[in-house]
């Protein structure tokens, strides 16, 4: 297969050939079909496959897996990785953004010792690639855990709302769950690759299964923890809102007697004790005003005493 610089590269160790394709196109997958005889549906999945799968085609195994990657907006997006694994070859197709595979390929190309240690067989090389991808997954999980720790530090502070950070974290965790759940279901089928090597790789298959299950379990725990934070934030926000409404209601209630008296004695008609009656007293023309203020304060003070006794504030 002719190589396109940088995007399609190959490295060989002994009888094993590793061909790595970054951002594959239809033309490049068509060349794969001609050289290796891969099924057209599998080649199509390299470009648009959305369903995680591991299929045994006899002379080769096809894997379509998805791994998470953080985008420019600090959100989690799935990235498609496809592998064609035969006895003496491994073909990987992936986006250029997945740096773990690219770094592993570069190390195999530049370091002969590294190349010999990783390219002992196609199943072991595939395991090394998937293991490197899982390292990247756990790095993302550490970042999300950091977000949760930041939320936990302030979520119990009743003066601040964490609705925004909680929703952002929920979006990340939902994306991780959608990616890792299918991976957990299908990665055990990777053990079918044992037929391509005489070396017993069961311990490596078991290790990979354990790491995928651990990552998926960590996401489930994060999901449960975030639900606790969400409920806590909802309760504290509701309490804060209720406290504000209670204070406003009490203040409004205290003004009712004053509003009533001011409405009555503010009318432009002569009323007993009103200023327009010409009645004066100990304070002269201000006597009526002073008495009205006292009449306004008495029921307000009585209500304050009652509210305090009832424990309303």
N, C-alpha and C positions, 0 to 999 in steps of 0.2 A: 504493500500500500504506500503510495507516494506521500511524503510528509510535507505538511504545510508548516513553515517555521513558526515556532512559539505556540501555536494552537494545537497542532498534532505532532506529538513527539513519541519516540520509542527508545527503549533501553533494553539490552539483552544481557542475560547472565546464564551461561551454560546453554541449555536447551530452552530456557524460559524467556519469552519476550513480553514485555509490558508496553502496551500502546496507550498513551494518555491523550484524550481529546478534550480541550477546553471549549466551552460554548459551541457544541456540535451543531452542524447545519445538515440539511437534507442531502447535500452533495457528499459530505463526509460519511454519513451513515450509509449511503448507497455504496460507497467504496468498501465499507466494512462488509456489507452483504455479499459483494462480489468476491472478496478475499476469503471470508470465513464461512459464507453460506448461512448467515444468521436469518431468522425468520423476519419477514417484512413488518409484522406486528410488533416484534421486539424492537426493531429499528425505529419504528414510529414512536414507541414509548420513550426512546431516548430523547425525543424532541418535545413530546407533549403528554407523556404518561403522568397520571395523577394518582393511580392506585398502587400502593406498595405491594410488591409480589416477589416471590422467589420460585422460579420454574426450572425444573430439571428436564433438559432436552436430550439426555443421553450422552452425547459427546461433549456437551457444554452445559453450564448452568447460567441462567440469566437472573440477575438481581436488579430490581428497581426499588430503590430506597429513598427516603426523604430525611434530610437533616436540617435542623434549625440554623438560622443565621440572623444576626441583628442588622437591620437596615439603617439608612441615614436618619430616620426618625426615631431611633431607639426602640423599634418594634421588632417582633420576631416574624420571620418569613421562612417558608419551607424551600429548600433547595433540592432538586432532583439529582440523584447519583445513580448511574447505571453501570453494571459490571457484567461483562461476558467472560466467563471463566472456563477454560479448557485445560487439558493436561499440560500443554506446553505454552500456553499464552494466557494473558489477562488483558482485557480491554476495558478502560474506564472512560466514561463520559460524564462531564460535570460542568457546572458554571465556573467561570474563572474566579468568582468571589470566594469559593471554598478553598481557603489557603492551606488547609491541612494536607490535602491530597497533593497539591502543587509542591509544597515544601518536601514531602516525602519523595516525590518523583525527582526533584532536584538533588536531594541528598543521594539517591540511588545513582543518579547520572554522574555526580561529581566524586563520590567516595566509593572506591572499589570494595573496601571492606564492608561498608554499609550495604552495598548492592548484593554482595554474596550472602550476608546474614539475613536479609529480608527476602531475597528472591530464591529461596531454597525450593519452593514449589508455588504453584499458582494459589492454592488454598491458603498457605501461610502468608503470602503477599497480600491477598485479599483481606485476611484477618488483620494484618498490620495497618492496612488502609482504614478499615472500619474502626479499629481501635483508636487510630489517630483522630478520626471524626468524633468518636465518643469523648475524647479529651476536650475537643472544642465544645461539645454539648455541655460538659460539666463546667466549663468556663462560663458559658451563658447562664447556667443554673446558679453559679456563684454571684453573677451580676444581679440576677433577679432576687436572690436571697438578700443581697445588699439593699435592694429597694424595699423589701419587706422589713428589714431591720430598721430602715429609716422611718417607715410608717409606724412600726411598733413604738419607736422612741417618742412619738408625739400623739398617737391615736388616742391615748387615755387622757390627754389634756383637753378638758372640756371647753376651753376657749378657742380651739382651732378645729376646723373641719379638714378631713383628709379625703374627701370624696374624689378629688382629681387624681392624686397619686394612687388611690385604691383602684379606680377604674383603669388607670394606665397599667398597673400591675396585673389586674384581672385579664386584660387583653393579651398581655405577654403569656400568662400562664395558660390561657385557653388555647393559644397558638401552639405552645409546647405540648399540651395534652393531645391535640389533634395530630401532631407529628409523631410523638413517641409511642402512643397507644398502638397504631398499626405496626410500628417497628418492633415493639415488644412481641406482637403476635407472630411475625414472620421471620424474625432473626433466628429462631431455633432451626428453621429449615436450612440455614447456611451449613449445617453439619453434613448435608448431602455432598459437600465438596470433598469429604474424606476420600472418596473414590479416586481422586486425582493424585494422591500421594501415598507412599508406603509408611510415612511417618505418622504416628498416632497424634492427631491434633485435638483429641477430645477435650483436653484440659483448656486449650485455647478457645474452642467453641463454648465451653462452659463459662469461661471468664467473660467472653463477649456477651453471652446471654445474661450473666449476672449484672454486668455494667448497664445494659439496656434496661433490665428490670429495675435496677436501683435508680436510674434516672427517671423512669416513669413513676416509680413509687415516690420519689422526691417531689415530683410535680403534683402528685395527688395530695401529699402532705402540705405543700404550699397552697393548694387550692382550699383545703380545709382551714388552714391558718388565716388565709385572706378572708374567708367567710366570717371568721371570728372578728377580724378587724373591721369588716364592713358592718356587722351587727353592732359592734361597739361604737363605731362612728355614727351610725344611725341613732342609737340610743342617746349618745351625748349631744348630738345635734338637736334631737327632739326635745331633750331636757332643757337645752339652752333656749330653744324657741319657746317652750312652755313657760320658762322663767320670765322671758321678756314679755310674753303676752300676759302673764299673771301680774307683773309690775304695772304694765299699761292699764290693765283692767282695774287694779286697785286705785291707781291715780285717777282714772276716769270716775270711779265710784265715789271717791272723796270729793270730787267737784260737783256732784249732783245736788247736795243741799245748797251750796253757794249759787249754782246756776238757777235753782228754783227761786231762792230769795231775791237774787238780783233781777230775775225776770219779773217777779211780782212788783217789787218796789222801784223797778226801772220804768214802769208805765207812767205816762204823763197824766195821771189822775190822782186826786187827793186820797191817800190811804192813811189809816192810823199809824202815827209814828213817822210818816213820810215827811221829807223836807218841805214839800209844797204846802203842808198844813200850817206852817209858821210856828210849829211847836219847837221850843228850845229847851235845853236842860243843862246838865253840869258842864258840857263842852260847847255850849252855844249852838251854832248852826251845824256843828260837826257831831252833835249828840246822836242823831239818827244813823249817821254813817258808822259811827263806832259801835252802836248797838247791833246794827246789821252785820258788821264784820264778826262780832262776838257770836251772834246767832249762826253765822256760817261756820265758824270754827268749832263750836260745841259738837254738832253731829259728826264732823270730820274727825275730831279727836276721839269721840266715842267709837267710831268705826275702826280707827287705827288700833285702839285698845282691844277691840273684839278680834280683829284680824290677827294681832300678835298672840292673843290668848289661844286662838284656834290653830296657831302654827302655820298660817298661810305665808308668812314671810319672817 
